[in-house]
Amino acid sequence: MKKLKYSPDYTEKIRELKKYLDFQFGVDVRKKVIKEIGSQVRSLRENENFGISVRNMYGVDSECLCVFVGKNYVFYKIEPDCIYIVNIYNEKEDFMMDLFGIKTTSQETEDYWGE
């Protein structure tokens, strides 16, 4: 069974998610959501190919796989000695731009929202 290795980005995003959930919904909700995410991530040690290939799903040249858990996308890579957890994104975040530099909004949308 491979070990899990977490990127600094993932670790920071989990820390921020905990703060957000505590503030918005309280400790009980935070514990439930973080437990669900942690459980799913730990299960990758037993079934590393559980996630969906980013290459197959989005047509992006990437070795990443993705699992959707608790309104969040968790991206990871299978490496020879570990499973590397790359990052986590809320379903409302533009992970395509952040991870792969792919613009997913139209110019019209950006003009409208002033982005």
N, C-alpha and C positions, 0 to 999 in steps of 0.2 A: 504494500500500500504506500503510495507516494505521500510525501508531506505537502502541506500547503505553504505557499510563500505569498505574502501580501505586499503589493506596491505601496510606496508612501502616499500616492494619490488615493488609493482605496482606503487606507487607514485614516487619512484626513477626512475623506467624504463620510465615512462611518461616524467619525467623531462629530462632524457637523450635523449629520442626520439625527444622531442621538439628542443633540441640543435642540434642534428644530422640533422633534417629536415631543420632548419634554415640555417645551414652551407652548406648542400648539394643542397638544392632546393629553399630556400628563405622563407620568411614569409608567402606569400600567400599559398604555398603548405602546410606548417606547419599548418596553421589555418584550411585548408580544411580537412587534415588528422585527426587532433586532434578533430575537430568538429564531424567528422564521428564516431570516436571511442567513444567519449563522448556521442553522441546521442544513439548509440547502447547499451552502458552500462546503460544509464539512462532508456532505454526502458525495461530493465530486471525487473524494479520495477513493471511494468504492466503485464509482461509475463515472470515470472522467470524460467519457464521450456522451454524457447525458445532454449537454447543451447543443444548441443549434449553431451550425457553422455560419459565421458571418459572411464567408465567401458565398455560400449557397443562398443564404437569406437575402443579402443585400448586393451581391455581385462585387464585393470589395475584396481586393487582393490582400487577405489577412489570414493569419493562422488562428485568430481568436475564435472562441466559441462564446455563446451567450445563453444565460438562463434568466428567465423572468420570474421574479419573486417579490411579493409584497409591493407591487407598483414600481419595481425597480429592475433595471437590466444590470446583471452582473456579467462582466466580460472577463474571460480567463484564457490562458494558453496552457497547453499540455507540453511540458518540457521533459527531457529525459529523466531528470532526478526529482521533479516536483510539479505541482500544479500551481501556476503563477496567476494570482488574482490581480488582474490589470486595473480595473476600476468598477465603480458602481454609478449608475445614472438613474435618476427618477424618470418616470415615463414622460414627463413634461420637458426634460432637458434635451438639448440638441447634441446627442452623443456622436452623431455622424460627423459634425463639424469638429468637435473636440478631439475625437479619436483618429479620424481619418482625413480631416480637412475637406470634407465634402459638404458643399452648401446645399441645404434642403429647403430654403425659403426663397420665394420669388422676389424679384426687385420690387414688385408692386406691394407685396406684404411688408418688406423692409421700409419702403417709403411711407406706407400707411402708419406703421408703428414707430417710425423715426429711429430705426435701428441702424 
